[in-house]
């Protein structure tokens, strides 16, 4: 089962289309819609939800057709069973918190057990007597998320829901979203331009450029490609999918397995999760160095055999090197002087050195 979107959208008064989309995503897991501001991410969600009347094309979700303009078929917004959490939460200031929560579920009826469960899961009980106008950004987004889920959606659309929140609130909401998606098996489309949010939550990623789909794949594959706009100095970072295999409490370290060789580990600071827990690492290209021989006396404890898979010039003085470690990839940013001094070339076996303190865990 899948979500199929083949549409064009031209806002009123525009001379050309804002969107020209041809996309199929799984109707499971979380798919991140990733692009810079102004690329049409929000418009795409609004078209899928049925909020843009100028949308032309075809939208199918699982076995239902929501839009088929060739046959003049258009399912109304309230019939699509979509939960939508907007960037600014869109709470109604004239309503109390409970009335805000129940607003989206009025047509189908409020499920008291589900409501109680969401209030508990999203820690809303202390907020029930508060005026919604006095809630913090994180509190407002928790209410908006509960309101969307209380409507019992088949698909959840999240439009940059964390953009106005601080780091602690972002982490809390992302953790909640990830646990809800896993427990409910609820497909999510998540709009963002944050690489960190993609790393923490996304199973699949769709990269938009100028209102069209440039490509789609897993985040680990897309962020390691040298032929995409992601591979520039701002976004030069790759991701590794790992799982915890051991804890070394003497040195306060956790060992992560990243390939087929059980002895090949990458070490990070001690993590609270149990052995077997999947972990996604972010590794910045500037935090990886390359050696042609295995270092014997180095303070860097992560030294992994790798193969140079590809190279790309960023500017006359700097290059990106893509390194294959088993079946995954990382990026290293090097000067041309280092490349020439070590005589590095495609297909060469090398060692990737990664500082433990530089790793970002998601």
Beta strands, then each sheet from edge to edge (+ up, - down):
strand 1: 2-9
strand 2: 19-26
strand 3: 30-34
strand 4: 55-61
strand 5: 64-68
strand 6: 73-74
strand 7: 82-85
strand 8: 155-159
strand 9: 187-192
strand 10: 204-209
strand 11: 212-217
strand 12: 237-248
strand 13: 253-257
strand 14: 265-269
strand 15: 278-284
strand 16: 288-291
strand 17: 302-315
strand 18: 318-325
strand 19: 328-335
strand 20: 349-354
strand 21: 360-361
sheet 1: 2+ 1- 4+ 5- 6+
sheet 2: 7+ 8+ 9+ 3+ 10+ 11-
sheet 3: 14+ 13- 12+ 15- 21+
sheet 4: 16+ 20- 17+ 18- 19+
end
